[in-house]
Amino acid sequence: MKTFTFPILTSVMLACLGLPAAPAAQDVTGNWKGTLDTGTVKLRLVFKVVSPSSGMFTAKMDSLDQGIRDIPLDAVAVDKDTLRLVAGMLQAAYDGKIDASGNKITGQWVQSGKAIPLNLEKVVGSVSTAPEPEVVPAADLPASKDAATKLAGTWTGSLHYGTASLRLLINFTNTPAGTATGTMDSLDQGATGIPLAGITLAQAKVCFEARGLAGSYEGTLSQEGSSMKGEWKQGGQTMPLELKKAPKK
C-alpha cells in the first residue's frame, strides 16, 4: 500500500461497483483481515465483503493503522477459488487464491507497479480495531510508565502545512501493565483511532510514534504538565507541533 506522506491521509471517495459472482465461485461474504508489510510500515487491513440480494459482491476496506475506515472498492470479482479486489483511487488491486476451507486467502497486493504478499483470514464476528499490544523494551519501561501516569488524558493541537491546518486529537491512557498506550485522530481528514506506540516520558522529553503513518513526535513537557512543544516528523518533513491537555470533564 502507498505510504501516505503529508497530508497524513488521502481522501478516497469512489462509487462502489460490484461484479457478479460466478455460479461456481466460493462465497467470500464476511470480514477478511491481514497485515501488509511494506518494509517501511506494517498495515493491518480489513476487507468487508457483502453480497446483497442482487447477487453482486461489494466491499469496503479499512486501513486500521492509518485510521482510514470504509474505503469503497470499485470492483469485487470471484471466479471459483480466486478473488480479485480493485481499489482504483489507490491505483491498487488484490489477487488471491481461496483455500479449500474458504477461510484463508493467499495472494498479493499490487500498487503502483509494486507487488507485496498479503494473506487474509476470515474473521468470525466483529473485527477488533484496537491497536496491537505493544511489547515495551525493558529499558523503556520506566519512561513508558511515567508517560502513562503524567500524560493520561486528551491532548489537542494543529499541524500547519503550507496553507493547510490539520487539527489533531490525541488520547493517552495506560495498559493493565501500567505502560502507556494511545491513539490519534486527524479531525479534518476523518482519520480516527490511529494507533500510537513508543510513548515515553523521561526528564520532560515526550516521544511517540504513529508507525502506520511512518510519523513520530518529540517534544518537551511544560513544568505544570499541561502542554508540550515539539516537532512532528513524517515523509522527510519536520513541522512544529504544540499540544495542550484538555481539562477533565
C-alpha positions as CSV (number, residue, x, y, z in Angstrom):
1,M,0.0,0.0,0.0
2,K,1.1,3.5,-0.6
3,T,2.7,5.1,2.4
4,F,0.8,8.3,2.9
5,T,3.1,11.3,3.2
6,F,1.7,14.7,4.3
7,P,-1.2,15.3,4.3
8,I,-1.4,12.2,6.5
9,L,-4.2,10.6,4.5
10,T,-5.6,10.9,1.1
11,S,-9.3,11.4,0.6
12,V,-10.9,8.4,-1.1
13,M,-14.4,8.8,-2.5
14,L,-15.3,6.2,-5.1
15,A,-18.6,4.7,-6.2
16,C,-18.8,1.0,-5.3
17,L,-19.3,-1.1,-8.4
18,G,-19.8,-4.9,-8.0
19,L,-19.2,-7.6,-10.4
20,P,-21.5,-10.7,-10.4
21,A,-20.2,-13.7,-8.6
22,A,-19.7,-16.7,-10.8
23,P,-22.2,-19.5,-10.0
24,A,-19.5,-21.9,-9.0
25,A,-17.5,-19.4,-7.0
26,Q,-16.9,-19.6,-3.3
27,D,-18.9,-17.3,-1.1
28,V,-16.4,-14.7,0.2
29,T,-19.0,-12.7,2.2
30,G,-17.7,-11.6,5.5
31,N,-14.7,-9.7,7.1
32,W,-11.2,-10.5,6.0
33,K,-8.1,-9.3,7.9
34,G,-4.4,-9.3,7.0
35,T,-1.2,-7.4,7.5
36,L,0.6,-5.7,4.7
37,D,4.3,-5.4,5.3
38,T,5.7,-2.7,3.0
39,G,9.2,-2.9,4.5
40,T,8.7,0.6,6.0
41,V,5.5,0.1,7.9
42,K,3.1,-2.8,8.7
43,L,-0.5,-2.0,8.0
44,R,-3.5,-4.0,9.3
45,L,-6.1,-4.2,6.5
46,V,-9.7,-5.3,6.7
47,F,-11.8,-6.1,3.7
48,K,-15.6,-6.1,4.4
49,V,-17.4,-8.1,1.6
50,V,-21.1,-8.2,1.4
51,S,-23.5,-9.9,-1.1
52,P,-26.8,-8.0,-1.4
53,S,-29.9,-9.6,-2.8
54,S,-28.8,-8.6,-6.3
55,G,-26.1,-11.3,-6.1
56,M,-23.3,-8.7,-6.8
57,F,-20.4,-8.7,-4.3
58,T,-19.4,-5.2,-3.0
59,A,-16.7,-4.4,-0.4
60,K,-15.2,-1.7,1.7
61,M,-11.7,-1.5,3.1
62,D,-10.2,-0.3,6.4
63,S,-6.6,0.5,7.0
64,L,-6.6,0.4,10.8
65,D,-3.1,1.7,11.4
66,Q,-3.7,4.7,9.2
67,G,-7.1,5.5,10.7
68,I,-8.9,5.0,7.4
69,R,-12.4,3.4,7.5
70,D,-14.9,2.3,4.9
71,I,-12.9,3.0,1.7
72,P,-15.3,1.7,-1.1
73,L,-13.7,-0.7,-3.5
74,D,-14.8,-0.3,-7.1
75,A,-14.6,-4.0,-8.2
76,V,-15.0,-7.4,-6.5
77,A,-14.7,-10.5,-8.6
78,V,-14.8,-14.2,-7.6
79,D,-14.0,-17.0,-10.1
80,K,-14.1,-20.4,-8.4
81,D,-11.3,-20.2,-5.9
82,T,-9.8,-16.9,-6.9
83,L,-10.6,-13.4,-5.6
84,R,-9.8,-10.0,-7.1
85,L,-10.4,-6.7,-5.4
86,V,-9.8,-3.4,-7.1
87,A,-9.2,0.0,-5.4
88,G,-9.0,2.3,-8.3
89,M,-8.4,5.5,-6.4
90,L,-5.4,3.9,-4.7
91,Q,-4.2,2.5,-8.0
92,A,-4.2,-0.9,-6.3
93,A,-5.6,-4.4,-6.7
94,Y,-5.5,-7.6,-4.7
95,D,-5.4,-11.1,-6.3
96,G,-5.7,-14.1,-4.1
97,K,-6.4,-17.8,-4.0
98,I,-9.0,-19.1,-1.6
99,D,-8.1,-22.3,0.2
100,A,-10.4,-25.3,0.4
101,S,-11.8,-24.3,3.8
102,G,-12.9,-21.0,2.5
103,N,-11.4,-19.2,5.5
104,K,-7.9,-18.2,4.2
105,I,-6.7,-16.4,1.1
106,T,-3.1,-16.3,-0.2
107,G,-2.3,-13.5,-2.6
108,Q,-0.6,-10.2,-3.4
109,W,-1.4,-6.6,-3.1
110,V,-0.2,-4.7,-6.2
111,Q,0.1,-0.9,-6.1
112,S,1.9,1.5,-8.4
113,G,3.6,-1.5,-10.0
114,K,4.9,-3.0,-6.8
115,A,3.6,-6.4,-5.6
116,I,3.6,-7.2,-1.9
117,P,2.5,-10.5,-0.3
118,L,-0.8,-10.3,1.6
119,N,-2.6,-13.2,3.2
120,L,-6.1,-12.8,4.5
121,E,-8.1,-14.7,7.1
122,K,-11.8,-14.7,7.6
123,V,-12.8,-13.1,10.9
124,V,-15.6,-14.6,12.9
125,G,-17.8,-11.9,14.4
126,S,-16.8,-8.3,14.6
127,V,-13.3,-7.1,13.7
128,S,-11.4,-5.5,16.6
129,T,-9.9,-2.2,15.7
130,A,-7.9,-1.9,18.9
131,P,-4.1,-1.4,18.5
132,E,-2.0,-4.5,18.6
133,P,-0.5,-5.0,22.1
134,E,3.0,-3.4,22.3
135,V,5.9,-5.1,23.9
136,V,7.8,-2.3,25.6
137,P,11.6,-2.9,25.8
138,A,12.8,-3.3,29.4
139,A,15.0,-0.2,29.1
140,D,11.9,1.9,28.2
141,L,9.6,0.6,30.9
142,P,10.2,3.3,33.5
143,A,9.7,6.1,30.8
144,S,6.5,4.4,29.5
145,K,5.0,4.0,32.9
146,D,5.9,7.7,33.7
147,A,4.1,8.7,30.4
148,A,1.1,6.6,31.4
149,T,0.8,8.4,34.7
150,K,1.6,12.0,33.7
151,L,0.2,12.2,30.1
152,A,-3.1,10.3,30.6
153,G,-5.9,12.3,29.1
154,T,-6.9,14.1,25.9
155,W,-4.5,16.5,24.1
156,T,-5.2,18.8,21.1
157,G,-3.1,20.6,18.6
158,S,-2.8,21.7,15.0
159,L,-0.3,20.9,12.3
160,H,0.3,23.6,9.8
161,Y,1.4,22.5,6.3
162,G,1.6,25.3,3.7
163,T,-1.9,26.9,3.8
164,A,-3.5,23.8,5.4
165,S,-4.1,23.4,9.1
166,L,-4.9,19.9,10.5
167,R,-6.4,19.5,13.9
168,L,-5.2,16.6,15.9
169,L,-6.7,14.9,18.9
170,I,-4.6,12.5,20.9
171,N,-5.7,10.3,23.7
172,F,-3.1,8.8,26.1
173,T,-4.1,6.0,28.5
174,N,-2.5,3.1,30.3
175,T,-2.4,-0.6,29.8
176,P,-3.2,-3.1,32.6
177,A,0.6,-3.4,32.9
178,G,0.8,0.3,33.6
179,T,2.6,1.2,30.4
180,A,1.4,4.0,28.1
181,T,-0.7,3.5,25.0
182,G,-2.7,5.9,22.9
183,T,-4.5,6.8,19.7
184,M,-4.6,9.9,17.4
185,D,-7.4,11.4,15.3
186,S,-6.8,13.7,12.4
187,L,-10.2,15.5,12.6
188,D,-10.1,17.4,9.3
189,Q,-9.2,14.2,7.4
190,G,-11.7,11.9,9.1
191,A,-9.0,9.6,10.3
192,T,-9.7,8.1,13.7
193,G,-8.1,5.7,16.1
194,I,-4.6,5.8,14.6
195,P,-2.5,3.7,17.0
196,L,0.4,5.3,18.8
197,A,3.5,3.4,20.1
198,G,6.8,4.0,21.7
199,I,5.2,6.5,24.1
200,T,7.8,7.6,26.7
201,L,8.4,10.5,29.1
202,A,11.9,10.9,30.5
203,Q,13.2,14.2,32.1
204,A,10.3,16.1,30.5
205,K,11.1,14.7,27.0
206,V,8.0,13.2,25.3
207,C,8.3,10.8,22.4
208,F,5.7,8.8,20.5
209,E,5.2,7.2,17.0
210,A,2.4,6.7,14.6
211,R,4.0,3.8,12.9
212,G,1.2,3.2,10.4
213,L,1.9,6.7,9.1
214,A,5.7,6.5,9.4
215,G,5.4,9.6,11.7
216,S,6.9,10.5,15.0
217,Y,6.9,13.2,17.6
218,E,9.4,14.6,20.1
219,G,8.6,17.4,22.5
220,T,9.2,18.9,25.9
221,L,6.5,18.7,28.6
222,S,5.9,22.0,30.4
223,Q,6.6,22.2,34.1
224,E,3.0,22.2,35.0
225,G,2.3,19.2,32.7
226,S,-0.5,20.9,30.7
227,S,1.3,21.5,27.4
228,M,4.2,20.2,25.3
229,K,6.1,21.8,22.4
230,G,8.0,19.9,19.9
231,E,8.2,18.6,16.3
232,W,6.2,16.1,14.2
233,K,8.3,14.3,11.6
234,Q,6.8,12.5,8.6
235,G,7.8,11.8,5.0
236,G,11.1,13.6,5.3
237,Q,9.4,16.8,6.7
238,T,9.6,18.3,10.1
239,M,6.7,20.5,11.4
240,P,6.3,22.3,14.8
241,L,3.5,20.9,16.9
242,E,2.3,22.2,20.2
243,L,-0.1,20.0,22.2
244,K,-2.3,21.2,25.0
245,K,-4.1,19.0,27.6
246,A,-7.8,19.3,27.6
247,P,-9.4,19.9,31.0
248,K,-11.1,16.9,32.6
249,K,-14.8,16.8,32.2
